[in-house]
Amino acid sequence: MRTSDRGVELIKEFEGCRLRAYQDSAGVWTIGYGSTTDVEPGDCITPEAAERLLRRDLQEAEETVEALVKVPLNQCQFDALVSFAFNLGYGNLSSSTLLRKLNAHNYSGAQAEFKRWIYAGGQKLAGLERRREAEAQLFGSHPDKQTFHWYEEARKTSMP
């Protein structure tokens, strides 16, 4: 599977695009749409480079989700998991209760686990609460129905 346009939109909305390197809430050097690979203080990129980095990082997140998840997923579930892995890292997904519940066919239990991942650097962050809510809602949505409310809610609040 590949991340849908709606999934990419969710990631872009919550990550934001910054063309100059910065330290994220956990102190990790980041650039573009949340890329952390080989980022150094003072790095600057173009919008086109940010898009290329996003596509590269998305491919890695997609491959990770495909490798770790052992149960069938619909597009919404896949997109939510890619966003989760993209934001939190692949190690966190691989060792998570969310993944254990999902691979045990407990889809509703997995959906509830998204909301536990709202801390960075020991601090509860409102931006992570909004993102996890959006991912949980997307995970529980049917791909053929317009039941997505995360985008409208995300637009109402400022993204960190």
Secondary structure, DSSP 4 states (H G I P E B T S, - for coil): ----HHHHHHHHHHH--EEEEEE-TTS-EEEETTB-TT--TT-B--HHHHHHHHHHHHHHHHHHHHHH--S---HHHHHHHHHHHHHH-HHHHHT-HHHHHHHTT-HHHHHHHGGG--EETTEE-HHHHHHHHHHHHHHTS-TTS----HHHHHHHS---
